C-alpha cells in the first residue's frame, strides 16, 4: 500500500515494553542511490539527542506512530558504520527540482508516495508553476521514470517519451515465397 510522505515525518516512536513514547521520528533517512527509506532520524525523549531508528527495528506502523520493542533500538549515528555515508548526506526529496533528460524544468517535489511494505519511494509529486498548475494540475512521476538523483535535482525521462515496456515492436514481415 502506498502512503504519502506525511506518514513518515514527525511521528511518535512508541515502546511496546513500556507502553509510552520514547522518541519522535522527525524525518526519514533516505538512501539516494535507490530511493529507499533506511530508517528515521529521531529526537530522544529523555535527553533530546539525535538518534537513528533503523527500519528493521520497527515492529509496526500504527496510526499513533511507530511501534518498537524498547528504547535500546534507537542507535547513535556514530555507531552505524554501514549507513555512515547516507547519514552524512541527510538526503531529502521535498523541494528538489525535477528536470527531464532533455533539460526541461518540470517543477519541484511537493510530496512523495512510499510503499509501506518495502519502504521504497514509488511516486514523486511535482508542483509546477502556478499558471501551468491551473491548466494541467499536479504532475506525478513514477519510480521507473527516474534516471538520476543528485543533491540538487532529479532527472526523469521526458513524459512524452515512452518507457521501454511501452515501446511497441513492429511485427516481423512475412514474405511470400516466390516459385
N, C-alpha and C positions, 0 to 999 in steps of 0.2 A: 504494500500500500504506500502511496506517495503522500508525504506530509510537507507542508510549506515550512520555510526556514524559521518562522516564529516559534515552532515547537522545539527548537534547538538553542534558543537564546534565553538567558536569564531564567533558567529552570531550577527549582529546588532539587537537591540531592538528598534523598531520604534513606536512612539506615533501617534495614529490616530488623536488626538486633535490638536497637534502642527504640525504634518507632518514631524517631524525630528527625528534624532537618539537621544535616551535618555540614552542608555547603550549598553554594549557589553556582550552577554551571553557567558562566557568563557568555561564553561563545564557543563554537566548535573548533576543534583542531583539524584543519583541512589539509590533506596531502595534495599539493598542486600537481603532482605527477600523474595521479589517477582520479582526482576529484572525489576522494573518499574521506569521510569523517572518521579519523583515527581515535578521537577522544574529545575531551572538553577541558577548557581552561576553567578552573573553579576557584572561588574565594572561600577559604575555610571559615566556618562559623566561629571557631574557637579563638584563633589567633590572627585572622584576616590575611593569612599568607596565600600566595597563589600556588595552587597545586593542579595536578593533571589527573583527570578521571579517564582511563582508557576504556574504549568501547567494550572490550571483552569482560570488564568488571561490572558492567551494568546488567542487573538481573532482569529488569523490566522497565518499559516506558509506560508510565502511568499518567493520567490527567493531572495528578498532584506533583509530578516531577519524575526524576529518575530514581529507581529503587536499586540500592546496592546492599551488599552484605553488612559492611561496617565501615567505620572511618579509616581503617587500615588500607582500603583500596585506593585512597587518594595518595598520589605519589608526587614527591618533589621533582620538578622538571630536570634537575641536575642528575637524577638517578636514571633517567630514561635515555640510555646511550643510543639505542636504535632510532629513536624519534628526535634526536638532538637537532638535526638539520631542519626538520619540519617545525619543531617548536620555535627555533630561532627565526624562521621566516614569518611565522604567525600570519599565514595567508588568509585573506578574507575576500570573498566574492562580491559582496554588496558594493555597489558604486564603481565596479570595474568597467572600463569601456569595452564595448563589443564592436569588432570590425570584421568585415568579410575578407576572404582571401584576395579579393580584388581591391582592397583598401577602402571600402565604403564603410563609413561610420553608421552603425545601426542604433546606438544609444548606450545607456548604462544599465547594469544589472540592478533591478529593484527587488527581486525575490528569486528564490530557487526552490526546487522540489527535491526531496530526498526519499529514496526507497527505505522504508523503516526497517526492513529485514537486513539488508546488506550495508546500509548507510552510504551507498554511492549516490552522488548527486546526479539526478536523471534529467532535470529540465532547468533551464535558465529563463527567467522572465525579464525581458529587456524593456525599459521605459524609453520611449522615443521623444523627440521634440514635441512641444505642445501642439503645434499645427499638424504634425504627422499623427500624433496620438488621437486627435479628434477625428481624423478621417479613417485611420486603419485600426486603431486600438493598440493594445499591448502585444508585443511580439514574443513568442516563446521559441526557444532553441532547444532541441533535444540533444542528448549526450552524443549521439552518433554524428552530429554535425560539427562538433568541436574539433578543430585541427591543432590549436596551440594555446597553451596557457602561460602567460608571462606575468611578471609582477605588476605591469601597468595595464595590460589589456588581455582580451580573449579573442582569438582569431577563429572564426567559424566559416564553414563552407557557405558560399553565396546561396541565399534562399531560392534563387532561380535555377541553380544547377541541381540536377538530380543526384541522389546518392547512388553508389554502385549497385545496391539492391533494387533501385528504382529504374535503372537503365534497362531499356528493352532491347533485346538482341534480335537481330533480323533472322528470319527463318532461312535455313540453308536452301539454296536454289536447287531445284530438281531439273536436271537436263534430260530431255527425252533422248533415248538412244536412236541414232540415225542408222539405217541399214546400209 
